[in-house]
């Protein structure tokens, strides 16, 4: 089965939303009091949930356009790269050389999985 470029783009966007959702979950957890009410009314947590709903919508749209699981799901692994970039920008978490090597290996693995 051929994977359309539109499906690939949808999965890249989904990966970005997935990383943003992770950041919002962390930020929301830091600003909540730990009660159920604080979770349900926390805008950052709600934003994280909305990000993951967006991810699922993009997944469905991508599969509808035509795509192979073995091509698309490795692309979603870029979530970890986007999360590292968000952590750098939001928290100043450094991206070390070993992290860059890991990212390059992930990208290489994505390429090989798509073959």
LINFENNOR-V110943 format. One record per residue. N is the residue number from 1. SS is DSSP state (~ for helix, > for strand, _ for the rest). Layout:
n->N ss->SS
n->N ss->SS
This chain:
n->1 ss->_
n->2 ss->_
n->3 ss->_
n->4 ss->_
n->5 ss->~
n->6 ss->~
n->7 ss->~
n->8 ss->~
n->9 ss->~
n->10 ss->~
n->11 ss->~
n->12 ss->~
n->13 ss->~
n->14 ss->~
n->15 ss->~
n->16 ss->~
n->17 ss->~
n->18 ss->~
n->19 ss->~
n->20 ss->~
n->21 ss->~
n->22 ss->~
n->23 ss->~
n->24 ss->~
n->25 ss->~
n->26 ss->~
n->27 ss->~
n->28 ss->~
n->29 ss->~
n->30 ss->~
n->31 ss->~
n->32 ss->_
n->33 ss->_
n->34 ss->_
n->35 ss->_
n->36 ss->~
n->37 ss->~
n->38 ss->~
n->39 ss->~
n->40 ss->~
n->41 ss->_
n->42 ss->_
n->43 ss->~
n->44 ss->~
n->45 ss->~
n->46 ss->~
n->47 ss->~
n->48 ss->~
n->49 ss->~
n->50 ss->~
n->51 ss->~
n->52 ss->~
n->53 ss->~
n->54 ss->~
n->55 ss->~
n->56 ss->~
n->57 ss->~
n->58 ss->~
n->59 ss->~
n->60 ss->~
n->61 ss->~
n->62 ss->~
n->63 ss->~
n->64 ss->~
n->65 ss->~
n->66 ss->_
n->67 ss->_
n->68 ss->_
n->69 ss->~
n->70 ss->~
n->71 ss->~
n->72 ss->~
n->73 ss->~
n->74 ss->~
n->75 ss->~
n->76 ss->~
n->77 ss->_
n->78 ss->_
n->79 ss->~
n->80 ss->~
n->81 ss->~
n->82 ss->~
n->83 ss->~
n->84 ss->~
n->85 ss->~
n->86 ss->~
n->87 ss->~
n->88 ss->~
n->89 ss->~
n->90 ss->~
n->91 ss->~
n->92 ss->_
n->93 ss->_
n->94 ss->_
n->95 ss->_
n->96 ss->_
n->97 ss->~
n->98 ss->~
n->99 ss->~
n->100 ss->~
n->101 ss->~
n->102 ss->~
n->103 ss->~
n->104 ss->~
n->105 ss->~
n->106 ss->~
n->107 ss->~
n->108 ss->~
n->109 ss->~
n->110 ss->~
n->111 ss->~
n->112 ss->~
n->113 ss->~
n->114 ss->_
n->115 ss->_
